């Protein structure tokens, strides 16, 4: 048995030596390849440099690569890669090599065992301290749990001065985790951490320091140290020194919310892993890192700050609104399938809390969304208002109505239509008239998703042809002219406009902008003004800042012109809507228009919907033409009645559809009299004379409602 054990021990040692030798050889190979790569880059031989780089990527692990770099004379490799990226044949491979090196550096710097080893080296002399501090800086916020645990541990008291110095040297990455821990620390480390935060000098710590100051149970000695740190930090910060902790947390949360729209600028975001770290602290476990997806990180931080504000002052409604909107935006920005580990049960859905909060908070969320141009958040708020504010009670809540009406000017049509739908439902329920802006937004919903219109004004036929061809290629139907007068007639029959492009004089552009901004149908359409650099400055001087107006340089190349228009449209692009959703929205909008048409008290002016409804008479969707005709019958314009008649007299349509259209024609005539052309009257008389059954009876009703001559009846009787 003893012999067997000795044999096994010998084999184990030999295997270990072989593995070590193999690893050592690989590291040596990596060192040579790394030296070759640098050498060939510097003598401008991209082919040989690329071969060395490919060999490194193929045969060396990230750790072996980093070991080779750290021991080589080319440890400072920035210049090498700067040269490599300028060589077309080498730049892609060089970038892959950089990615592997960066990944290895990050992994190594954040390894807990290495962090702990570097903390121990802080007290081992000047050079060891300098190297250890630099490595801890590379670890950043990930070193915080271990540094704080060392600071709290009395058994490592001799390291405390070095740890404090390292915390200050690391700086800003330490502020958030240390601030989270501060209120829960024992008196001595509480004072030490407060002093560190003051030394770092980053105002993010102020709310946490003030929270401790407002806690009467804090040790008096620690409280004095914290107070001194607070005022030292506040002196260099643009915050009121007498602000409460709740107010400071609210300020912090709003700042996080603002920066969350560009989450890469949020302190603590890690671009290498596209995550952010939320820090939590308990005396039992110490600092705990909770990774969250980068796109949600800023919103999570805003929520956490708002929670702290509410814990300090439960009556702070602004903090509740901030929490609601940050929570909704957090969910909206989460990538598909991603998990936010900071938001776990028993927390419920963001929509639950928004509905629970009521109309006042919902309006604040909607107002914020409109100000930020956040379509998804605006839709969340409008949906919640629809569930909590009764249709019949909305007219009695001017604050809610004001927010919804403001949403009618939002660039994204989904928001305009949702707001118009909410207002229209309420006004149907209260039997009250509604505004042209609401009608215009409902009419916008009637169009199929694949139909886009562009309004074009140019000073030459050549420019008009170029823009028409370019916009047609982009999927637009173009309504164009060389003057405002020519364009005006076409505007009146265009159901809606998705884009306006003008290449004309400043006077004409200014007039067109004003003309299309008045009323509802075109007020939110993005407006691209193609002008010279001189005219761009003049346009800005005369018209100021108009959100939908985008001055851009003239272009004669179609590709360049399309790029110019695409850039101007980027902020106006709505999320795609499925055909099924579009059909459902259109059906609901048409139903609301029908209900508004039937309101008896103070009838609404539905003329803003006229072009869309006339187009709807040709819509292939089931029952759409018949329902559009019902609304047209409530519009006191000759064009409305004549459009119904043209559809009803079309013998290519099915009989049931024609019967329904004839009834709408009769309704129009009963309300507003006869506005048909002589040709239409002749066709109607012919229909009555030469058809049978329901079609003839419906034609007869329309004939009577139009008060046509009784000689037509006599001819039928006499025959």
C-alpha positions in Angstrom: 0.0 0.0 0.0 2.9 2.4 0.9 4.6 1.6 -2.4 1.3 2.3 -4.3 1.0 5.7 -2.5 4.6 6.6 -3.3 4.1 5.6 -7.0 0.9 7.7 -7.2 2.7 10.7 -5.6 5.5 10.4 -8.1 3.0 10.3 -11.0 1.2 13.3 -9.6 4.4 15.3 -9.3 5.4 14.4 -12.8 2.0 15.4 -14.2 2.1 18.7 -12.4 5.6 19.4 -13.7 4.5 18.5 -17.2 1.5 20.8 -17.0 3.7 23.6 -15.6 6.2 23.1 -18.3 3.5 23.2 -21.0 2.0 26.4 -19.6 5.5 27.9 -19.3 6.2 27.0 -22.9 3.0 28.5 -24.0 3.7 31.7 -22.1 7.2 31.8 -23.7 5.6 31.3 -27.1 3.1 34.0 -26.4 6.0 36.3 -25.3 7.8 35.7 -28.6 4.7 36.2 -30.7 3.9 39.4 -28.8 7.4 40.7 -29.4 7.1 39.8 -33.1 3.8 41.5 -33.4 5.1 44.8 -32.0 8.3 44.6 -34.1 6.5 44.0 -37.4 4.0 46.8 -36.7 6.8 49.2 -36.0 8.6 48.4 -39.3 5.3 48.5 -41.2 5.0 44.8 -42.2 1.3 44.3 -41.6 1.4 40.8 -43.2 3.9 39.5 -40.7 2.3 41.4 -37.8 -1.1 39.9 -38.8 0.3 36.4 -38.8 1.8 36.9 -35.2 -1.6 38.3 -34.0 -3.6 35.4 -35.4 -1.2 33.0 -33.8 -1.6 34.8 -30.4 -5.4 34.7 -30.7 -5.3 31.0 -31.7 -2.8 29.5 -29.3 -2.6 31.7 -26.2 -5.2 32.1 -23.6 -6.1 35.6 -22.4 -4.2 35.1 -19.2 -1.1 33.8 -21.0 -1.3 36.8 -23.4 -1.5 39.2 -20.5 1.4 37.5 -18.7 3.5 37.8 -21.8 2.7 41.5 -22.1 3.4 42.4 -18.5 6.8 40.8 -18.7 7.8 42.2 -22.1 9.5 45.4 -23.1 6.2 46.2 -24.9 4.0 46.5 -21.8 3.0 50.0 -22.9 1.3 48.9 -26.1 -0.9 51.9 -26.9 1.4 53.3 -29.6 1.7 49.9 -31.2 -2.1 49.5 -31.6 -2.5 53.1 -32.7 -0.2 52.3 -35.6 -1.8 48.9 -36.3 -5.3 50.4 -36.6 -4.0 52.6 -39.4 -3.1 49.6 -41.5 -6.1 48.4 -43.5 -4.9 44.8 -43.6 -4.2 44.6 -39.9 -6.8 46.8 -38.1 -9.5 44.1 -37.7 -7.1 41.5 -36.2 -5.5 44.2 -34.0 -8.9 45.1 -32.6 -9.6 41.5 -31.7 -6.3 41.4 -29.9 -7.1 44.6 -28.0 -10.5 43.2 -27.0 -8.8 40.0 -25.6 -6.2 42.1 -23.7 -8.8 44.4 -22.2 -11.0 41.4 -21.1 -8.0 39.8 -19.4 -7.0 43.1 -17.7 -10.5 43.6 -16.4 -10.9 40.0 -15.2 -7.5 40.1 -13.5 -8.1 43.4 -11.8 -11.5 42.3 -10.4 -10.4 38.9 -9.1 -11.2 38.9 -5.4 -8.1 37.0 -4.5 -5.9 39.5 -6.3 -7.7 42.4 -4.7 -7.2 40.9 -1.2 -3.5 40.3 -2.0 -3.1 43.9 -3.2 -4.7 45.2 0.0 -2.2 43.3 2.0 0.6 44.8 0.0 -0.5 48.4 0.8 1.5 48.3 4.0 4.6 46.6 2.5 6.7 49.6 1.5 6.5 52.5 -0.9 6.9 50.6 -4.2 4.6 47.7 -3.2 2.0 50.3 -2.0 2.2 52.2 -5.3 1.8 49.1 -7.4 -1.0 47.8 -5.2 -2.9 51.1 -5.3 -2.6 51.2 -9.1 -4.1 47.7 -9.3 -6.9 48.6 -6.9 -7.6 51.6 -9.0 -8.0 49.3 -12.0 -10.5 47.2 -10.0 -12.4 50.4 -9.3 -15.7 49.9 -7.5 -15.2 46.1 -7.4 -12.5 46.7 -4.7 -14.9 48.5 -2.4 -16.3 45.5 -0.5 -12.8 44.2 0.3 -11.4 47.6 1.3 -14.4 48.3 3.5 -14.3 44.9 5.1 -10.6 45.5 5.9 -11.3 48.9 7.4 -14.0 47.4 9.6 -11.8 44.5 10.8 -10.0 45.4 14.0 -7.6 42.6 13.5 -6.2 44.4 10.5 -5.9 47.8 12.3 -2.3 48.3 11.1 -3.6 48.4 7.5 -6.4 51.0 8.2 -4.3 54.1 7.4 -3.2 52.5 4.1 -6.7 51.5 3.2 -8.1 55.0 3.9 -5.3 56.4 1.6 -6.2 53.9 -1.1 -9.9 54.7 -0.9 -9.2 58.4 -1.4 -6.7 57.6 -4.3 -9.3 55.4 -6.1 -11.7 58.3 -5.8 -15.1 58.6 -7.5 -15.7 54.8 -8.0 -15.7 54.5 -4.2 -18.4 57.1 -3.5 -21.5 55.2 -4.3 -20.7 51.9 -2.4 -19.2 53.7 0.6 -22.2 56.1 0.7 -24.6 53.1 0.8 -22.7 51.6 3.7 -22.2 54.8 5.7 -25.5 55.0 7.6 -25.1 51.4 8.8 -21.5 51.4 10.0 -20.2 51.4 13.6 -19.1 54.9 14.9 -15.4 54.6 14.2 -15.6 53.3 10.6 -18.5 55.7 10.0 -16.3 58.6 10.8 -13.5 57.2 8.7 -15.7 56.7 5.7 -17.2 60.2 6.1 -13.8 61.7 6.0 -12.9 59.6 2.9 -16.0 60.9 1.2 -15.2 64.5 2.0 -11.6 64.0 0.8 -12.8 62.6 -2.5 -15.1 65.6 -2.9 -17.9 64.1 -5.0 -21.4 65.6 -4.2 -23.1 62.2 -4.7 -22.3 61.5 -1.0 -24.2 64.6 0.4 -27.7 62.9 0.7 -26.2 60.0 2.7 -24.2 62.2 5.0 -27.3 64.3 5.6 -29.3 61.2 6.3 -26.8 60.3 9.1 -27.0 63.9 10.5 -30.8 63.7 10.7 -30.7 60.4 12.6 -30.9 61.2 16.4 -29.7 57.7 17.3 -26.2 58.1 15.7 -23.3 58.2 18.1 -22.5 61.8 18.9 -18.8 61.6 18.1 -19.5 60.0 14.7 -22.3 62.5 14.1 -19.8 65.4 14.6 -17.3 63.9 12.1 -20.1 63.3 9.6 -21.4 66.8 10.0 -17.9 68.3 9.4 -17.6 66.1 6.3 -21.0 67.2 5.0 -20.2 71.0 5.3 -16.8 70.5 3.9 -18.3 68.8 0.8 -21.3 71.1 0.6 -19.0 74.2 0.4 -17.7 73.0 -3.0 -21.1 71.8 -4.3 -24.0 73.8 -5.8 -26.6 72.6 -3.4 -28.4 74.4 -0.6 -26.6 73.6 2.7 -29.9 73.6 4.6 -31.6 71.1 2.3 -33.0 68.1 4.0 -31.8 64.6 3.2 -35.1 63.9 1.4 -34.6 66.9 -0.8 -31.0 65.9 -1.5 -32.0 62.4 -2.5 -34.7 63.8 -4.8 -32.0 66.0 -6.5 -29.7 63.0 -6.8 -32.5 60.9 -8.3 -33.5 63.6 -10.8 -29.8 63.8 -11.9 -29.7 60.0 -12.3 -33.0 60.1 -14.3 -31.6 62.8 -16.6 -28.3 61.0 -17.3 -30.1 57.7 -17.7 -31.1 58.6 -21.2 -27.4 58.2 -22.1 -26.6 55.4 -19.7 -22.9 55.2 -20.8 -22.3 58.4 -18.9 -23.7 57.1 -15.6 -20.9 56.6 -13.0 -20.6 52.9 -12.3 -21.6 51.8 -15.8 -19.2 49.1 -17.1 -18.9 49.2 -20.9 -16.9 46.0 -21.0 -19.9 44.0 -19.8 -22.7 46.5 -20.6 -23.8 46.4 -17.0 -24.1 48.7 -14.0 -23.7 47.8 -10.4 -26.2 48.6 -7.7 -24.7 48.5 -4.2 -26.5 47.2 -1.1 -25.1 46.9 2.4 -25.8 44.8 5.4 -23.7 44.3 8.6 -23.8 40.6 8.1 -22.8 40.4 4.4 -21.1 43.7 3.9 -21.3 45.4 0.5 -23.1 43.4 -2.1 -22.9 44.1 -5.9 -26.1 43.6 -7.8 -25.5 43.7 -11.6 -28.2 45.2 -13.7 -28.4 45.7 -17.5 -26.7 48.9 -18.6 -29.8 50.3 -20.3 -31.7 50.1 -17.0 -28.9 51.2 -14.7 -29.5 55.0 -14.6 -33.2 54.4 -14.0 -32.6 51.9 -11.2 -30.3 54.5 -9.5 -33.0 57.1 -9.9 -35.5 54.7 -8.3 -33.2 53.9 -5.4 -32.6 57.7 -4.7 -36.4 58.3 -4.9 -37.0 55.4 -2.4 -34.5 57.0 0.0 -36.2 60.4 -0.4 -39.6 58.8 0.4 -38.2 56.9 3.4 -37.1 60.3 4.8 -40.3 62.1 3.8 -43.2 59.9 2.8 -45.2 63.0 1.8 -42.8 64.1 -0.9 -45.0 63.6 -4.0 -42.3 64.6 -6.4 -40.2 61.7 -5.2 -43.1 59.3 -5.8 -43.5 60.6 -9.3 -39.8 60.2 -10.0 -39.9 56.6 -8.8 -42.9 55.8 -11.0 -41.4 57.3 -14.2 -38.0 55.7 -13.5 -39.6 52.3 -12.9 -41.6 52.5 -16.1 -38.6 53.6 -18.2 -36.5 50.9 -16.6 -38.9 48.3 -17.8 -39.3 49.9 -21.2 -35.5 50.0 -21.8 -34.7 46.4 -20.7 -33.5 44.4 -23.7 -35.7 41.4 -24.6 -35.1 38.5 -22.3 -32.9 40.5 -19.9 -33.3 40.2 -16.1 -33.1 43.1 -13.7 -31.9 41.4 -10.4 -32.5 44.7 -8.5 -36.3 44.4 -9.1 -37.6 41.2 -7.6 -40.8 40.1 -5.8 -42.7 41.2 -3.8 -42.4 44.2 -6.1 -45.2 44.3 -8.7 -45.4 45.5 -12.3 -44.6 49.2 -12.9 -48.1 49.7 -14.4 -49.6 48.5 -11.1 -47.9 51.3 -9.1 -48.8 54.0 -11.7 -52.5 53.1 -11.6 -52.3 52.9 -7.8 -50.8 56.4 -7.6 -53.8 58.2 -9.3 -54.3 60.9 -11.8 -52.1 63.6 -10.3 -49.0 61.5 -10.4 -50.0 60.0 -13.8 -50.1 63.6 -15.2 -46.7 64.3 -13.8 -45.4 61.2 -15.5 -47.0 62.2 -18.8 -45.7 65.7 -18.6 -42.2 64.4 -18.1 -42.5 62.0 -21.0 -43.7 64.8 -23.3 -40.9 67.1 -22.2 -38.3 64.3 -22.8 -39.8 63.1 -26.0 -40.3 59.6 -24.5 -43.0 58.0 -26.5 -43.1 54.7 -24.5 -43.4 56.5 -21.2 -46.1 58.8 -22.6 -48.1 55.8 -23.8 -47.8 54.2 -20.3 -49.2 57.3 -18.7 -52.0 57.7 -21.1 -53.1 54.1 -20.6 -53.1 54.6 -16.9 -55.1 57.8 -17.1 -57.6 55.8 -19.2 -58.1 53.2 -16.4 -58.3 55.6 -13.5 -60.1 58.6 -14.8 -63.7 57.9 -15.8 -64.8 59.1 -19.2 -67.6 61.1 -17.8 -65.4 62.7 -15.2 -62.5 63.8 -17.4 -64.1 67.1 -18.5 -64.2 68.0 -14.8 -60.5 67.4 -14.3 -58.8 70.2 -16.2 -55.3 69.2 -15.1 -55.7 65.8 -16.8 -57.4 67.2 -19.9 -54.5 69.8 -20.3 -51.9 67.0 -20.2 -53.8 64.9 -22.8 -54.2 67.9 -25.1 -50.5 68.7 -24.9 -49.9 65.1 -26.0 -51.7 65.9 -29.3 -48.6 67.8 -30.5 -46.2 64.9 -29.8 -44.0 63.8 -32.7 -44.9 60.1 -32.4 -48.3 59.4 -33.9 -49.0 56.6 -31.5 -49.0 59.1 -28.6 -51.2 61.6 -30.5 -53.7 59.0 -31.3 -53.8 57.5 -27.8 -54.3 61.0 -26.3 -57.0 61.8 -28.8 -58.8 58.5 -28.1 -58.8 59.2 -24.4 -60.2 62.7 -24.9 -62.7 61.6 -27.5 -64.1 58.9 -25.2 -64.6 61.4 -22.4 -66.3 63.9 -24.7 -68.6 61.2 -26.1 -69.5 60.1 -22.6 -70.3 63.7 -21.6 -72.0 64.5 -24.9 -69.7 67.5 -25.5 -68.0 68.8 -28.6 -64.3 68.2 -29.1 -61.5 70.2 -30.7 -60.2 69.9 -34.3 -56.9 68.7 -33.0 -58.5 65.6 -31.5 -60.4 65.0 -34.7 -57.2 65.3 -36.7 -55.4 62.8 -34.6 -58.3 60.3 -34.8 -58.3 60.8 -38.6 -54.6 60.1 -38.6 -55.4 56.7 -37.1 -57.6 55.7 -40.1 -54.8 55.3 -42.5 -53.2 51.9 -43.3 -49.7 51.5 -41.9 -48.1 51.3 -45.3 -49.3 54.7 -46.5 -47.0 57.7 -45.9 -47.5 61.2 -47.3 -44.8 63.9 -47.9 -45.6 67.5 -48.6 -43.0 69.2 -50.9 -42.5 72.8 -51.8 -39.7 73.8 -54.2 -38.8 76.8 -56.3 -38.0 74.8 -59.4 -39.4 71.8 -61.3 -35.9 70.2 -61.3 -35.8 70.3 -57.5 -39.4 69.0 -57.2 -38.6 66.1 -59.5 -35.5 65.2 -57.5 -37.3 65.3 -54.2 -40.2 63.4 -55.6 -38.1 60.6 -56.9 -36.0 60.5 -53.6 -39.1 60.4 -51.4 -40.9 57.9 -53.5 -37.8 55.6 -53.1 -38.2 56.2 -49.4 -41.8 55.0 -49.4 -43.7 58.3 -49.5 -46.5 59.5 -51.6 -45.6 63.0 -52.6 -47.9 66.0 -52.7 -45.7 68.7 -54.3 -45.9 72.2 -55.9 -43.8 75.2 -56.8 -45.8 77.7 -54.8 -47.9 77.9 -51.6 -51.0 78.8 -53.7 -50.6 75.6 -55.8 -50.0 73.5 -52.7 -53.0 74.9 -50.7 -55.5 73.1 -52.9 -53.7 69.8 -52.5 -53.4 70.2 -48.8 -57.1 70.4 -48.4 -57.6 66.9 -49.9 -54.6 65.2 -48.3 -55.6 63.0 -45.3 -52.4 63.5 -43.3 -48.8 64.4 -43.7 -45.8 62.5 -42.3 -43.1 64.8 -43.6 -42.8 68.3 -45.0 -39.8 69.2 -47.2 -39.2 72.8 -48.5 -36.5 74.2 -50.7 -37.6 77.7 -51.4 -37.1 81.3 -50.2 -37.0 82.1 -46.4 -40.4 83.9 -46.7 -42.1 80.9 -48.4 -40.6 78.4 -45.9 -41.7 80.6 -43.0 -45.2 80.9 -44.4 -45.5 77.1 -45.0 -44.3 76.3 -41.5 -47.0 78.6 -40.1 -49.7 77.3 -42.5 -49.0 73.7 -41.6 -48.6 74.4 -37.8 -52.2 75.8 -37.6 -54.9 73.2 -37.0 -54.5 69.6 -36.3 -53.6 67.5 -39.3 -50.0 68.7 -40.1 -49.0 70.4 -36.8 -46.7 67.5 -35.7 -45.1 66.6 -39.0 -41.3 67.0 -39.1 -40.4 69.9 -41.4 -37.1 69.8 -43.3 -35.9 73.1 -44.7 -33.3 72.7 -47.4 -31.4 76.0 -47.5 -27.9 77.5 -47.9 -25.7 78.0 -44.8 -26.5 81.8 -44.9 -30.2 81.1 -45.0 -29.9 78.6 -42.2 -28.6 81.3 -39.9 -31.4 83.7 -41.1 -34.0 81.0 -40.6 -32.8 80.4 -37.0 -32.9 84.2 -36.4 -36.4 84.7 -37.8 -38.1 81.5 -36.5 -36.2 80.7 -33.4 -36.2 77.1 -32.1 -39.2 75.1 -33.4 -39.0 71.4 -32.4 -40.2 70.0 -35.7 -38.1 72.3 -37.9 -34.8 71.0 -39.2 -32.7 73.3 -41.4 -30.4 71.3 -43.6 -28.0 72.0 -46.5 -29.3 71.7 -50.0 -28.2 68.6 -51.9 -28.3 67.5 -55.6 -27.3 63.9 -55.1 -30.3 61.5 -54.3 -28.2 59.5 -51.8 -27.0 62.6 -50.0 -30.5 64.0 -50.0 -31.9 60.8 -48.5 -29.3 60.8 -45.8 -30.1 64.4 -45.0 -33.8 63.7 -44.6 -33.1 60.5 -42.6 -30.9 62.4 -40.2 -33.7 65.0 -39.7 -36.2 62.3 -39.1 -34.3 60.3 -36.5 -35.8 62.0 -33.5 -39.3 61.7 -35.0 -39.2 58.1 -35.9 -42.0 56.1 -34.2 -41.8 52.5 -33.3 -43.3 50.2 -35.8 -46.9 49.2 -35.4 -48.1 45.8 -36.6 -50.9 45.8 -39.2 -53.2 44.1 -36.7 -52.6 46.9 -34.1 -53.1 49.5 -36.8 -56.4 47.9 -37.9 -57.6 47.8 -34.3 -56.6 51.4 -33.7 -58.3 52.5 -36.9 -61.5 50.7 -36.1 -61.6 52.3 -32.6 -60.9 55.8 -34.0 -63.6 55.4 -36.6 -66.1 54.2 -34.0 -65.3 57.3 -31.9 -65.8 59.5 -34.9 -69.2 57.9 -35.4 -70.1 58.5 -31.8 -68.9 62.1 -31.9 -71.0 62.5 -35.1 -74.1 61.3 -33.2 -73.7 63.6 -30.2 -76.7 65.8 -30.0 -75.4 68.6 -27.7 -73.0 71.0 -29.4 -72.0 68.9 -32.4 -68.3 68.6 -33.1 -66.7 70.0 -36.2 -65.5 66.8 -38.0 -64.2 68.6 -41.1 -60.5 68.0 -40.1 -61.2 64.3 -40.8 -62.7 64.9 -44.2 -59.8 63.9 -46.4 -59.1 60.7 -44.4 -62.7 59.8 -44.4 -63.0 60.3 -48.2 -60.0 58.1 -48.6 -61.6 55.6 -46.2 -64.5 55.1 -48.7 -61.9 53.2 -50.8 -60.4 51.3 -47.9 -60.4 47.5 -48.4 -60.8 46.7 -44.7 -64.2 45.1 -43.9 -67.1 47.6 -43.3 -64.6 50.5 -43.3 -66.2 52.5 -46.2 -69.7 52.1 -44.8 -68.6 53.3 -41.3 -66.6 56.2 -42.9 -69.7 57.3 -44.8 -71.7 57.4 -41.5 -69.2 60.1 -40.2 -69.1 61.9 -43.5 -72.9 62.2 -43.3 -72.4 64.4 -40.2 -70.1 66.9 -42.0 -71.8 69.9 -43.5 -69.6 70.2 -46.6 -70.6 69.5 -50.2 -67.4 67.4 -50.7 -68.6 65.0 -47.9 -72.0 64.4 -49.5 -70.6 64.1 -53.0 -68.0 61.6 -51.9 -70.7 59.4 -50.3 -72.8 59.6 -53.4 -69.8 58.6 -55.6 -69.3 55.5 -53.5 -73.0 54.6 -53.3 -73.4 54.9 -57.0 -70.4 52.7 -57.8 -72.0 49.5 -59.3 -68.8 47.6 -58.7 -69.5 47.5 -55.0 -71.5 44.8 -53.3 -75.2 45.5 -52.9 -75.2 45.4 -49.1 -72.4 48.0 -49.0 -74.2 50.2 -51.5 -77.4 50.0 -49.4 -75.5 51.2 -46.3 -73.9 54.0 -48.3 -77.2 55.2 -49.7 -78.6 55.4 -46.2 -75.7 57.6 -45.2 -76.4 59.8 -48.3 -80.0 60.1 -47.1 -78.8 61.1 -43.6 -76.5 63.7 -45.1 -79.3 65.2 -47.2 -81.7 65.2 -44.2 -79.3 67.2 -42.2 -77.8 69.6 -44.8 -79.9 69.5 -47.9 -79.0 68.6 -51.5 -75.3 69.2 -52.5 -75.1 66.6 -55.3 -73.9 67.5 -58.8 -76.4 67.1 -61.7 -74.5 64.0 -62.9 -74.8 62.3 -59.5 -78.6 63.2 -59.4 -79.1 61.6 -62.8 -77.2 58.4 -61.7 -79.4 58.2 -58.5 -82.6 58.6 -60.5 -81.4 55.9 -62.9 -80.7 53.6 -59.9 -84.2 54.1 -58.5 -85.8 53.4 -61.8 -83.8 50.4 -62.8 -83.2 48.3 -59.7 -85.3 46.2 -57.3 -85.3 45.2 -53.7 -83.2 46.8 -50.9 -81.0 48.8 -53.3 -84.0 50.4 -54.9 -85.6 51.1 -51.5 -82.4 52.7 -50.1 -82.1 54.8 -53.3 -85.7 55.9 -52.9 -85.0 57.1 -49.4 -82.0 59.1 -50.6 -84.1 60.5 -53.4 -86.7 61.7 -51.0 -84.2 63.1 -48.5 -82.6 65.1 -51.3 -85.9 66.7 -52.2 -85.6 65.8 -55.8 -88.4 66.7 -58.3 -91.6 64.6 -57.9 -91.7 64.1 -61.7 -89.4 61.1 -61.2 -92.1 59.5 -59.1 -94.8 60.3 -61.7 -92.7 58.7 -64.4 -92.5 55.5 -62.3 -96.2 55.4 -61.6 -97.2 56.2 -65.2 -95.0 53.5 -66.5 
